[in-house]
C-alpha cells in the first residue's frame, strides 16, 4: 500500500472526526482521485472499525477494533494533543513518583515537563523514555527515569505483557497519567490492544491519583479491551468540556474534568 494511500486515509479520518461524516464525491475531488478509489479507502477503514459506510459516504463508528500505528497517530489532532499534554504536565508535583503511559498525547506531556525537581518517572513507552532522557541531559528537570521491561511492540512502540506488569506491581506511585483508545459512560475507558489495556489497568491500580489524557475524538468511543470504569479516574484532561449528557454523571462520580483553558 503506498504512502500516498495511507496519507489519504489519515486525512479522511481527520475530517471524519471533525465533521462526523464524509462524502465520496467531495473526497475524490479533494484528493484528485476517482470515486472508486475513495470507496476502496472507506471499505478498508470500515473493516478496521474506524467508520460505517452509508449511502454516498461514511459516518463515525461508535465501536472500533483496530488502531492506526503510533507514527500515523502523531499527525492526528496534533494541536489538541499538545495542549492536553501541556496541561497534564502542569499537574506533576516536585518530588513526585509518576508513571506515564504509552501514547501520542502522553508523549506531548513528557515533552512539556520542565522545571520540576526530585521526580521519579516510570514508563513503558519507548518514545516517552527517549524524550525524558533527553530532557534530563539538558537539565530541563531533575530526577530519574525507570524504564519497565517486558515485551516490546513495534506497532505501539511500547513495552507491556506479564513481565512489565510484575515489575510495575512492585511500585507505589503518586500519579498515573494514562492514554486511552476511547471513553464512554457505558464502557468507561477502553483501548484497542489487550496488553496495552492491561498495562494501563496496572498503572491505575498502583497510583494514588489517576489522570486520563483524552482528546474529544475519544468521546463516545468503545474499543476492544476494557481498562477501568469512568468513575475509577480522578482527573480527565481533555481539549473540550464533556458532552452535556455526561455532565451529571461526571459530577455525581466526582471526576474532575480539566481543559487547557480551565484554571
Residue pairs with C-beta under 8 A, 6 or more apart in sequence:
5 41
6 72
8 31
8 33
8 41
9 41
9 44
9 45
10 68
10 72
10 75
10 76
11 31
12 22
12 27
12 38
12 41
12 42
12 45
13 45
13 50
13 51
13 68
13 76
14 76
14 77
15 22
15 27
16 22
16 50
16 51
16 58
16 59
16 60
17 60
17 76
17 77
17 217
20 59
20 60
21 54
21 57
21 58
21 59
21 60
22 42
22 51
22 57
22 58
23 56
23 57
24 35
24 38
24 39
24 42
24 56
24 57
25 35
25 56
27 38
27 57
28 34
28 35
28 37
28 38
31 37
31 38
42 51
42 53
42 57
42 58
43 53
45 51
45 58
46 52
46 53
46 58
46 61
48 64
48 65
48 66
49 61
49 63
49 64
49 65
49 66
50 61
50 64
50 66
51 58
51 59
51 60
51 61
52 58
52 59
52 60
52 61
62 220
62 221
62 222
63 221
63 222
63 223
64 181
64 182
64 192
64 221
64 222
64 223
64 224
65 192
65 223
65 224
66 192
67 73
67 181
67 192
67 193
67 223
68 76
69 155
70 104
70 127
70 155
70 156
70 157
73 104
74 104
74 107
76 104
76 217
77 215
77 216
77 217
77 239
80 215
80 216
80 239
81 104
81 105
81 108
81 215
82 108
83 239
83 260
84 105
84 108
84 109
84 213
84 214
84 215
84 237
84 238
84 239
84 260
85 105
85 106
85 107
85 108
85 109
85 110
85 111
85 112
85 213
86 108
86 109
86 112
86 260
87 237
87 258
87 259
87 260
88 106
88 109
88 112
88 177
88 211
88 213
88 237
89 109
89 110
89 112
89 113
89 114
90 112
91 175
91 211
91 235
91 237
92 98
92 113
92 116
92 119
92 175
93 116
93 174
94 116
94 117
94 118
94 119
95 117
95 118
95 119
96 116
96 118
96 119
96 120
96 174
96 175
97 119
97 120
97 121
97 122
97 171
97 172
97 173
97 174
97 175
98 119
98 120
98 121
98 122
98 173
98 174
98 175
98 176
98 177
99 121
99 122
99 123
99 168
99 171
99 173
99 175
99 176
99 177
99 203
99 206
99 207
100 106
100 109
100 110
100 121
100 122
100 123
100 125
100 128
100 132
100 177
101 123
101 124
101 125
101 176
101 177
101 178
101 179
101 199
101 200
101 203
102 123
102 124
102 125
102 127
102 128
102 156
102 157
102 158
102 160
102 179
102 196
102 199
103 125
103 179
103 213
104 179
105 179
105 213
105 214
105 215
106 125
106 128
106 177
106 178
106 179
106 213
107 125
107 127
107 128
107 131
109 177
109 213
110 123
110 127
110 128
110 131
110 132
110 135
111 131
111 135
113 119
113 121
113 132
113 135
113 140
113 141
114 135
114 140
114 141
115 140
115 141
116 141
116 142
116 143
117 141
117 142
117 143
118 142
118 143
119 141
119 142
119 143
119 144
120 143
120 144
120 146
121 132
121 143
121 144
121 145
121 146
122 145
122 146
122 147
122 148
122 168
122 171
122 173
123 129
123 132
123 145
123 146
123 147
123 148
124 147
124 148
124 150
124 158
124 159
124 160
124 164
124 199
125 157
125 158
125 159
126 152
126 157
126 158
126 159
127 157
129 145
129 147
132 145
133 145
135 141
136 143
136 144
136 145
147 159
148 159
148 164
148 167
148 168
149 159
149 163
149 164
149 167
150 159
150 160
150 161
150 162
150 163
150 164
150 165
150 167
151 159
151 160
151 161
151 163
151 164
151 195
152 158
152 159
153 159
153 160
153 193
153 195
153 196
156 193
156 196
158 196
158 199
160 193
160 195
160 196
160 198
160 199
161 195
161 199
164 199
165 198
165 199
165 202
168 199
168 202
168 203
168 206
169 202
169 205
169 206
171 206
172 206
172 208
173 203
173 206
173 207
173 208
174 207
174 208
174 209
175 207
175 208
175 209
175 210
175 211
176 203
176 204
176 206
176 207
176 209
176 210
176 211
177 211
177 213
178 189
178 200
178 203
178 204
178 210
178 211
178 212
178 213
178 227
179 200
179 212
179 213
179 214
180 189
180 190
180 191
180 200
180 212
180 213
180 214
180 218
180 227
181 190
181 191
181 192
181 218
181 221
181 223
181 224
182 189
182 190
182 191
182 218
182 220
182 221
182 222
182 223
183 189
183 190
183 212
183 214
183 218
183 219
183 220
183 221
183 230
183 236
184 190
184 219
184 220
184 221
184 222
184 230
185 230
185 245
185 246
185 249
186 222
187 222
187 226
188 226
188 227
188 228
188 229
188 230
188 231
188 232
189 200
189 212
189 226
189 227
189 228
189 229
189 230
189 233
190 197
190 221
190 222
190 223
190 224
190 225
190 226
190 227
191 197
191 200
191 223
191 224
191 225
191 227
192 223
192 224
192 225
193 224
193 225
194 224
194 225
196 225
197 224
197 225
197 226
197 227
198 225
200 227
200 228
201 227
201 228
203 210
204 210
204 227
204 228
204 232
204 233
209 234
209 235
210 228
210 232
210 233
210 234
210 235
211 233
211 234
211 235
211 236
211 237
212 233
212 235
212 236
212 237
213 237
213 238
214 236
214 237
214 238
215 238
215 239
215 240
216 238
216 239
216 240
219 240
219 242
219 243
220 243
230 249
230 253
230 255
231 253
231 254
231 255
233 255
234 255
234 256
235 255
235 256
235 257
235 258
236 242
236 255
236 256
236 257
236 258
237 258
237 259
238 257
238 258
238 259
239 259
239 260
240 259
241 257
241 259
242 250
242 257
250 257
